Amino acid sequence: MAVIASVSGLNVAQSKLAVDFNTSQNTVLWMINIYTLALAALLLPLGALGDRKGRKPALLAGLTIFIVASVISGLAVSVEMMILARFLSGVGAALIMPVTLAVITSGFPVEERSNAIGIWTGVAGGGGILGMYLSALLVDFASWRLLFLLPVVLGVVSIILTSFYLPNSKEKYNHRYDITGALLSVISIFSFIYALHEVPSKGWSEPLLLIMLFVGFTSLVGFVFWEMRHPLPLLDIRLFRKQSLSSGSITLLTLFGVQAGIFIVLFPYFQGVLGWSGLRATLAMMPMALLMMTASGIAPRISLKIGTRFTMAVGIALGSFGAGLMAALVSVEGGYLSILPGLLVIGFGMGLTMTPSTEAITSSLPLERQGVASALNDITRELGTAIGVALLGSVVTAGYSAAIEPQLYVFPVDIANSASEGLYTALTVAANAGPKSQTLIEAARSAFVYGWQQSMWIGSVIMAFLFFYVMVRGPKKGDMKTEHDTLHIKIK
């Protein structure tokens, strides 16, 4: 939870960081995004390294790096120092995240594994929102530097518990590490994530982003060809023939994409449209987080009764319905109550889907490759989030522009141009609009809600397509691994 909360919490402190470091909003975003870039790019190779060298040493190394990086972040006196510290945090997290899930999947017996994964998924799904709430408290009443105190404390406690109570497990292979596959995966994922993070601010026609997308696609093709020909690959691509692995990966990719599309508009809606503080805005998301965590916990019991495929399908259907409900009901006048029903349905539906989807991925690989399986699970989440922000964020922007531009002709050119850039800019320049100030504010808020509606309708449709895909190509019982697949595990 400390890892998840550290990145979500920093989002709350963006304005404070910009002021304290006397830097631009774009630079502040780099302080946040460099963590995601390092994490996503290194998950697969470091997850595989943990399988080889031992999951306990990997976890201890990751926790140590993460603690040191958190201390540096809290004491940072320059932009460069903060960016370096956040990069190191991403490296530490890339060692931690695959191991935490791999320890569960390789250490728990089959009859207890689903419940353990449910708890892990609940923390992963709801921990970010809980982290944002705690962070908002610290930012509003103390200092953003204290955001890094919780990861340090929890990290130290985790090191103590890991050292004394966690057995080590690692694969028993003598083959060489797939360095070429690791490098190709790093280049591909880094390029894709970088490009997708920059699309909302720079647009799809930016030459550098097109180059990065080309590099990402080329290295991905190279990675697939290399892994298909390699006798002992980093990730056996042939395993994607299993419906459990392919459907679980696609489901999490889509799920986190739509979820990201929701989150990027919630804070602007709460703060820009409703005029709430950051603390109140974060508190408003707690019902969704609690339902998500609850659903993740009960999902294993539901799966036992109706099966993994149908549990995933029910959760996806609820997510689609919730997104549509939000699109249909959201309004400026309706306020929080207009989106609460949709938030609750989406939270429960996504929580219900995450646990069986995660288990579908991890159960598709043998236990000695659980570091890779866990890394793949995390990559789909990170990549899905980046895609969702880029695509659904672009829809929000396009919808906002289409709705507000016809109403800007009555304003001076400079005010109209600024207002067309986005909600916050429009609210800022409204003070210079004289007697038409309130008119501009209302137009900007209505335009933002219109853009949000368009993105949520698209998100609902995407989830509907995912529902039919899972019903046809969802996990089969034959794909789900059993204890007989436990090979070459060495416990110390």
Phi, psi and omega in degrees: 000325180300320180296313182292316183294330184295322180277321179292324181293326181294333177300326181292333187263016185304312183295321179295319179297317180299320181288311185294324180264359180051054184226174184279165177296325180296320178293321177299318178298327177292326175300326180276314188287333181297328176298311181296320179299311180296316181299306185296319184290329187259354183304308185294308181295323180284329174297318177293324178295322176296323176298323184280311188270347182118132184284327178295311176300322179296317180294317179296319178296316180297317179296319179297312179299318183294320179295312179300316180296322179294321177297315179298319179299316181293335181257001186304136180244000179214162178299316182298320179295320180292316180297318178298317180296320180291326175297314178297325176299320178296321177297314178298317180295326179292336173277325185284309191301311180296325184291320183301317179284323180296323178297322179292311186289331180265343185257341181262142174294160185306318185290342180252349189295319182299317179295321179295318177296323178299318178294315179301315182294321179298317178294318180295322182282314184265344182298326179297318181289318176299321177297321178296323180294312178298322180293320179298322176300313181294317182295319183286326188245353180220249182215148178297336181295334179286351176301332185267001178287317181300313177301324179293312181297310180295326179295317179296316178299319180295321178297317180297312181295319180296318183298323187263330191242345184265119175288153179272147175218141178203161180284158188251032181270153178250003182286161181286151178293138182282082184293317181299314178299321179297315180296316179297321179293320179297313181298315183296308184292318178301315182296314180296311183296318179301310182299315183293327177293327185271344183304313183302328182267331185251344180088164184284347184265000179298123184304316182298320181291323177296321177296316180296320177296321178295315178298318179298315181293317181297314180291330176294316177298316178298320178298315181297313180297318180296314182293327179292330184264341184285134182293329180226077189286160174298316177224117181286104184298332182296339180294341179290353172292337176290129181296330180295317181290312182294315182289323177296318180294313180296322180296312180294321178302312181290317183301312181287335174295313179293319179299319178296321177298329177286314185294327183290345179252345182295312181294315174301324179293312181296316186270317183277322182270314183268346178074029182275161172282166179297322180295315180293322179296318179293320178298326181293341180270353183298319178303321178296316181296317182294319178292323178297316180292321178297313181296322177298325181288325182268350182304318179301321180293323178292321179298323178297329183273318186244354179097156182298314183301313184287329175295314176301315183297318179297316179298318179295318178299318177295320178298317178297315179296319180296318178296318177295321178297318179295317179297323183284328189259336186298139178201164177292316184288326184288336178063209185300322183295338180285339180250346184301315179302316179296319179299317182294316180294316179297315180301314180292316181297317181291321177297322180293330183274326188298315184297307179295330178292317177297316179294327178298322179289307185293331181283351183274344179249148178297159186298330180287353178245026184289336174297317177293317180299316180293321177297318178298319177301316181290324180297317180299324179293313182293316180293319177299318178299315180296318179295317180298316179298317182292309186284304181290330174297322177294323178295317177300314180298314180296318179295319178299312181298316181297326183278326187268331185302319178296344183260000186266355185294341181274357182253157174303154186301317183295320178291319180297317180296318179293317182296332181286346183284331181165171185299309184296321178296318179298318180294328180289313183281349180299333179296338180264005185269005177063225182294345180265012182302311182295326178298317180293319179300313181295321179295318181294317180295317179294321180294321178296316179298322178297315178298321177297316179301317180297317181293323180288325175298317179295317177300321178296318179294318178300317179294326178295317176297321178297322178302311181293324178298313181294323178298327182268318188243020180291175183303139174255152181300327181293338179278340185282125187287151177240181181298338180292347178273001182283101185235146169056033177266128180247115180257129178255000000 
